[in-house]
């Protein structure tokens, strides 16, 4: 196995909202994942009904050798919502979207498939998965923070808020379907949290409109923007924030999913 790979098993499953399910996993030697510097892991989801999963293994040249297609796990990236290395436990929250467009996980191609949601719906204690990482970045130190995302980014935003210093200031904008998808968040007193509801919003992208209307501090060099959402919405938000004078090194922008197939949009996804 690769040095950053672990086998983990489902320990518990519970619904946080009608569309967000938390899966608690147990595993061994999780210390490398208990870091605030990297928020995400690559989750390997075996095909349904496979009793003995097969995992990618190092080849002679060090590159991964994949299992046969019928045994190959689906791979998705997820936020580690909680890690307790001493207890050997971690939590991952997965969106159960009604039309399977997005599940809170993202892959290298940002496809519209939702194998993570399928896994979460059928997950039972004892189910085996693979995990590697950690990957991805959180926020850099700043005098003011903008956190913006839809429900796929909610686990990451919730964790970032918990780990910000007590004197942090800024705004968190979170787009969800309706009030039933809101969660209690542990937040520094100086961070204002606004929930944006798509239902009856009167606009296709409430998050984009809210970010565009948000007054930002005059000194953009001292703020940090963390944005994660749908591919095309992200392109519009990134363009707006750059137009506000926010440099690349003061912004992390990531597309977690896309509503249009690859090739249907001309916009890129670099941060």
C-alpha positions as a printed Julia matrix, in Angstrom:
271×3 Matrix{Float64}:
   0.0    0.0     0.0
   0.99   3.64   -0.36
   2.27   5.28    2.83
  -0.66   7.72    2.93
  -3.34   5.03    2.43
  -5.57   3.65    5.2
  -8.46   1.21    5.33
 -11.38   2.58    7.34
 -14.73   1.09    8.34
 -18.1    2.72    8.9
 -18.83   2.99   12.63
 -22.0    5.1    12.64
 -24.37   6.92   10.29
 -26.67   9.82   11.15
 -28.52  12.56    9.3
 -27.61  16.16   10.16
 -30.26  17.61    7.84
 -32.67  16.08    5.29
 -29.88  16.34    2.7
 -26.66  15.95    4.69
 -25.52  12.64    6.2
 -22.58  12.21    8.58
 -20.6    9.0     8.44
 -18.24   8.2    11.29
 -15.36   5.92   10.33
 -12.85   4.04   12.44
  -9.32   3.23   11.42
  -5.76   2.86   12.62
  -2.8    5.23   12.52
  -4.78   8.39   11.69
  -2.25  10.86   13.07
  -1.2   12.2     9.66
  -4.8   13.28    9.01
  -5.16  15.31   12.23
  -3.88  18.59   10.8
  -5.41  22.0    10.16
  -3.2   22.56    7.12
  -4.95  20.02    4.87
  -8.72  19.57    5.06
  -9.49  16.87    2.49
  -8.94  13.2     1.81
  -9.39  10.95   -1.18
 -12.09   8.39   -0.37
 -12.09   5.04   -2.21
 -15.6    3.59   -2.46
 -15.73  -0.1    -3.48
 -18.41  -1.29   -5.92
 -21.59  -2.41   -4.13
 -21.6   -6.06   -3.06
 -17.86  -6.58   -3.39
 -16.78  -8.67   -0.37
 -13.03  -8.13   -0.76
 -12.26  -4.65   -2.12
  -9.19  -4.05   -4.26
  -7.11  -0.9    -3.83
  -4.57   0.87   -6.03
  -1.05  -0.34   -5.26
   2.41   1.01   -6.06
   3.84  -0.32   -9.31
   7.52  -1.01   -9.97
   8.03   2.63  -10.97
   6.09   3.97   -7.98
   3.02   4.95   -9.98
  -0.34   3.47   -8.93
  -1.55   0.23  -10.48
  -5.35   0.23  -10.62
  -7.56  -2.81   -9.96
  -9.55  -4.35  -12.79
 -12.5   -2.15  -13.82
 -15.14  -4.4   -12.21
 -13.29  -4.22   -8.87
 -12.07  -0.63   -9.13
 -13.33   1.73   -6.39
 -14.87   5.09   -7.2
 -12.67   7.91   -5.95
 -14.0   11.14   -4.46
 -12.49  13.96   -2.41
 -14.15  14.91    0.87
 -13.57  17.23    3.79
 -12.47  15.65    7.04
 -15.08  17.25    9.28
 -13.53  15.83   12.47
 -10.48  13.72   13.23
  -9.74  12.11   16.6
  -6.5   10.25   16.03
  -6.31   9.0    19.63
  -9.75   7.41   19.37
  -9.14   6.25   15.79
 -12.24   8.05   14.5
 -13.12  10.58   11.82
 -16.29  12.15   10.43
 -17.14  12.85    6.79
 -20.36  14.67    5.81
 -21.93  13.76    2.45
 -24.68  15.62    0.6
 -27.69  13.45   -0.35
 -28.87  15.48   -3.29
 -32.26  14.53   -4.71
 -31.14  14.44   -8.33
 -27.6   13.13   -7.65
 -25.96  16.13   -9.33
 -23.53  16.62   -6.48
 -22.76  14.92   -3.19
 -20.17  17.13   -1.56
 -17.32  15.07   -2.97
 -15.34  16.04   -6.02
 -13.12  14.17   -8.45
 -10.4   15.2   -10.85
 -12.87  15.62  -13.68
 -15.57  17.33  -11.61
 -18.14  15.02  -13.14
 -21.85  15.13  -12.37
 -21.95  11.6   -10.97
 -22.55  11.07   -7.24
 -21.06   7.75   -6.1
 -20.49   9.23   -2.66
 -24.2    9.91   -2.19
 -25.0    6.37   -3.32
 -22.52   4.99   -0.82
 -23.86   7.2     1.98
 -27.44   6.07    1.36
 -26.56   2.4     1.77
 -23.74   2.76    4.35
 -23.94   0.41    7.34
 -21.55  -0.15   10.26
 -18.71  -2.41    9.18
 -18.63  -1.25    5.54
 -15.04  -0.94    4.31
 -13.54   2.01    2.42
 -10.09   3.24    1.54
  -8.69   6.69    2.31
  -5.55   8.6     1.36
  -4.21  12.04    2.03
  -4.57  14.55    3.47
  -4.87  17.12    0.66
  -6.23  20.59    0.06
  -5.72  23.8     1.98
  -7.67  25.91    4.43
  -7.26  29.64    4.97
  -4.19  31.82    5.43
  -3.9   34.27    8.35
  -5.82  37.47    7.63
  -7.43  40.48    9.29
 -10.76  39.7     7.57
 -12.14  36.48    6.05
 -14.67  35.74    3.34
 -15.94  32.15    3.34
 -18.4   31.41    0.55
 -19.88  28.15   -0.67
 -22.93  25.99   -1.21
 -23.9   22.89    0.78
 -21.05  20.9    -0.75
 -18.65  23.32    0.95
 -20.56  23.41    4.25
 -18.4   20.76    5.99
 -15.23  22.65    5.08
 -16.66  26.04    6.06
 -17.87  24.63    9.38
 -14.44  23.2    10.16
 -12.64  26.39    9.1
 -14.92  28.47   11.33
 -14.18  26.23   14.3
 -10.44  26.55   13.77
 -10.26  30.32   13.23
  -8.84  32.39   16.1
 -11.35  33.81   18.57
 -10.71  37.37   17.38
 -11.25  36.57   13.68
 -13.5   38.92   11.7
 -15.34  38.44    8.43
 -18.39  36.98    6.71
 -19.5   33.45    5.81
 -22.07  33.08    3.01
 -23.59  29.61    2.68
 -26.1   28.68   -0.04
 -28.5   25.81    0.71
 -31.9   24.7    -0.56
 -33.96  26.01    2.37
 -33.96  26.53    6.15
 -34.06  22.77    6.8
 -30.47  22.57    5.52
 -29.06  25.06    8.01
 -26.78  23.77   10.77
 -25.68  25.25   14.09
 -22.1   26.43   13.63
 -19.43  27.24   16.21
 -18.22  30.62   15.02
 -15.97  33.43   16.31
 -18.05  36.39   17.49
 -16.59  38.59   14.75
 -17.72  36.34   11.88
 -21.2   37.02   10.49
 -22.9   33.92    9.04
 -25.59  34.38    6.38
 -27.63  31.48    5.03
 -28.84  31.87    1.45
 -31.88  29.84    0.36
 -32.23  28.8    -3.28
 -35.92  28.03   -2.87
 -37.92  31.14   -3.77
 -34.71  33.15   -4.08
 -35.67  34.76   -7.36
 -32.18  34.1    -8.76
 -30.44  30.99  -10.03
 -27.27  31.7    -8.03
 -27.97  33.34   -4.66
 -24.36  32.83   -3.61
 -22.98  34.73   -6.62
 -25.37  37.62   -6.05
 -24.62  37.78   -2.32
 -20.85  37.87   -2.83
 -21.16  40.55   -5.5
 -23.28  42.7    -3.16
 -21.03  42.24   -0.13
 -18.94  45.26    0.9
 -15.3   44.2     1.28
 -12.59  45.87    3.36
 -10.76  48.62    1.5
  -7.38  46.97    2.03
  -7.68  43.73    0.04
  -4.09  42.78    0.89
  -5.1   41.94    4.46
  -8.15  39.77    3.73
  -8.44  36.15    2.64
 -11.24  34.68    0.5
 -12.04  30.95    0.59
 -14.64  29.96   -2.02
 -15.95  26.52   -3.03
 -19.09  25.8    -5.05
 -20.34  24.82   -8.51
 -17.91  25.15  -11.45
 -19.59  27.99  -13.36
 -20.6   29.89  -10.23
 -17.0   29.67   -9.07
 -15.75  31.22  -12.31
 -18.06  34.19  -11.83
 -17.07  34.6    -8.18
 -13.36  34.35   -8.9
 -13.67  36.97  -11.66
 -15.54  39.3    -9.3
 -13.06  38.91   -6.44
 -10.07  39.47   -8.69
 -11.83  42.58   -9.98
 -12.01  43.74   -6.37
  -8.21  43.63   -6.21
  -7.81  40.31   -4.37
  -4.57  38.68   -5.48
  -4.2   34.96   -6.15
  -2.24  34.43   -2.94
  -5.11  35.92   -0.9
  -7.76  33.61   -2.35
  -8.46  29.88   -2.56
 -11.2   29.03   -5.07
 -12.2   25.44   -5.81
 -14.99  23.92   -7.92
 -16.57  21.06   -5.97
 -19.03  20.05   -8.68
 -20.47  21.19  -12.02
 -23.98  21.35  -13.4
 -22.85  21.4   -17.06
 -20.89  18.51  -18.62
 -17.15  18.99  -19.21
 -16.63  20.86  -22.47
 -19.91  22.74  -22.25
 -18.28  25.66  -20.46
 -15.25  27.59  -21.62
 -14.25  28.72  -18.17
 -11.34  27.19  -16.26
 -11.16  26.02  -12.67
  -7.74  27.21  -11.53
  -7.63  29.15   -8.27
